[in-house]
Amino acid sequence: LSLGVDAYISGEVSEQTYHFAKEMGIAYISAGHHATERYGVQALGQYINKTYKIEHQFVDIPNPV
């Protein structure tokens, strides 16, 4: 808060943080681990395939949170 931020973006869903941000007038964006991290895992698989010629398969199992 001392940094003068307008928003807090997180991959972790937290009810406590939501209420704190609301009280402080800060936008709280909680995208969840699954939604924010799957693209990095896919990119890593593509990199490994391109660099080392190792086949990979990304299995996307939806997470309702």
MODELLER restraints for C-alpha pairs under 7 A, 6 or more apart:
rsr = mdl.restraints
at = mdl.atoms
rsr.add(forms.Gaussian(group=physical.xy_distance, feature=features.Distance(at['CA:6:A'], at['CA:26:A']), mean=5.26, stdev=0.5))
rsr.add(forms.Gaussian(group=physical.xy_distance, feature=features.Distance(at['CA:6:A'], at['CA:27:A']), mean=6.33, stdev=0.5))
rsr.add(forms.Gaussian(group=physical.xy_distance, feature=features.Distance(at['CA:7:A'], at['CA:26:A']), mean=5.15, stdev=0.5))
rsr.add(forms.Gaussian(group=physical.xy_distance, feature=features.Distance(at['CA:7:A'], at['CA:27:A']), mean=4.38, stdev=0.5))
rsr.add(forms.Gaussian(group=physical.xy_distance, feature=features.Distance(at['CA:7:A'], at['CA:28:A']), mean=5.81, stdev=0.5))
rsr.add(forms.Gaussian(group=physical.xy_distance, feature=features.Distance(at['CA:8:A'], at['CA:26:A']), mean=6.99, stdev=0.5))
rsr.add(forms.Gaussian(group=physical.xy_distance, feature=features.Distance(at['CA:8:A'], at['CA:27:A']), mean=6.17, stdev=0.5))
rsr.add(forms.Gaussian(group=physical.xy_distance, feature=features.Distance(at['CA:8:A'], at['CA:28:A']), mean=4.94, stdev=0.5))
rsr.add(forms.Gaussian(group=physical.xy_distance, feature=features.Distance(at['CA:8:A'], at['CA:29:A']), mean=6.15, stdev=0.5))
rsr.add(forms.Gaussian(group=physical.xy_distance, feature=features.Distance(at['CA:9:A'], at['CA:28:A']), mean=6.07, stdev=0.5))
rsr.add(forms.Gaussian(group=physical.xy_distance, feature=features.Distance(at['CA:9:A'], at['CA:29:A']), mean=4.69, stdev=0.5))
rsr.add(forms.Gaussian(group=physical.xy_distance, feature=features.Distance(at['CA:9:A'], at['CA:30:A']), mean=5.96, stdev=0.5))
rsr.add(forms.Gaussian(group=physical.xy_distance, feature=features.Distance(at['CA:10:A'], at['CA:29:A']), mean=6.21, stdev=0.5))
rsr.add(forms.Gaussian(group=physical.xy_distance, feature=features.Distance(at['CA:10:A'], at['CA:30:A']), mean=4.86, stdev=0.5))
rsr.add(forms.Gaussian(group=physical.xy_distance, feature=features.Distance(at['CA:10:A'], at['CA:31:A']), mean=6.39, stdev=0.5))
rsr.add(forms.Gaussian(group=physical.xy_distance, feature=features.Distance(at['CA:11:A'], at['CA:30:A']), mean=5.59, stdev=0.5))
rsr.add(forms.Gaussian(group=physical.xy_distance, feature=features.Distance(at['CA:11:A'], at['CA:31:A']), mean=5.17, stdev=0.5))
rsr.add(forms.Gaussian(group=physical.xy_distance, feature=features.Distance(at['CA:11:A'], at['CA:32:A']), mean=4.26, stdev=0.5))
rsr.add(forms.Gaussian(group=physical.xy_distance, feature=features.Distance(at['CA:11:A'], at['CA:33:A']), mean=4.80, stdev=0.5))
rsr.add(forms.Gaussian(group=physical.xy_distance, feature=features.Distance(at['CA:11:A'], at['CA:36:A']), mean=6.38, stdev=0.5))
rsr.add(forms.Gaussian(group=physical.xy_distance, feature=features.Distance(at['CA:12:A'], at['CA:30:A']), mean=6.15, stdev=0.5))
rsr.add(forms.Gaussian(group=physical.xy_distance, feature=features.Distance(at['CA:12:A'], at['CA:32:A']), mean=5.23, stdev=0.5))
rsr.add(forms.Gaussian(group=physical.xy_distance, feature=features.Distance(at['CA:12:A'], at['CA:33:A']), mean=6.24, stdev=0.5))
rsr.add(forms.Gaussian(group=physical.xy_distance, feature=features.Distance(at['CA:13:A'], at['CA:30:A']), mean=5.61, stdev=0.5))
rsr.add(forms.Gaussian(group=physical.xy_distance, feature=features.Distance(at['CA:13:A'], at['CA:32:A']), mean=5.96, stdev=0.5))
rsr.add(forms.Gaussian(group=physical.xy_distance, feature=features.Distance(at['CA:18:A'], at['CA:28:A']), mean=6.18, stdev=0.5))
rsr.add(forms.Gaussian(group=physical.xy_distance, feature=features.Distance(at['CA:21:A'], at['CA:27:A']), mean=6.50, stdev=0.5))
rsr.add(forms.Gaussian(group=physical.xy_distance, feature=features.Distance(at['CA:21:A'], at['CA:28:A']), mean=6.15, stdev=0.5))
rsr.add(forms.Gaussian(group=physical.xy_distance, feature=features.Distance(at['CA:32:A'], at['CA:65:A']), mean=6.92, stdev=0.5))
rsr.add(forms.Gaussian(group=physical.xy_distance, feature=features.Distance(at['CA:34:A'], at['CA:63:A']), mean=6.66, stdev=0.5))
rsr.add(forms.Gaussian(group=physical.xy_distance, feature=features.Distance(at['CA:42:A'], at['CA:58:A']), mean=6.46, stdev=0.5))
rsr.add(forms.Gaussian(group=physical.xy_distance, feature=features.Distance(at['CA:45:A'], at['CA:56:A']), mean=6.16, stdev=0.5))
rsr.add(forms.Gaussian(group=physical.xy_distance, feature=features.Distance(at['CA:48:A'], at['CA:54:A']), mean=6.31, stdev=0.5))
rsr.add(forms.Gaussian(group=physical.xy_distance, feature=features.Distance(at['CA:49:A'], at['CA:55:A']), mean=5.64, stdev=0.5))
rsr.add(forms.Gaussian(group=physical.xy_distance, feature=features.Distance(at['CA:49:A'], at['CA:56:A']), mean=6.91, stdev=0.5))
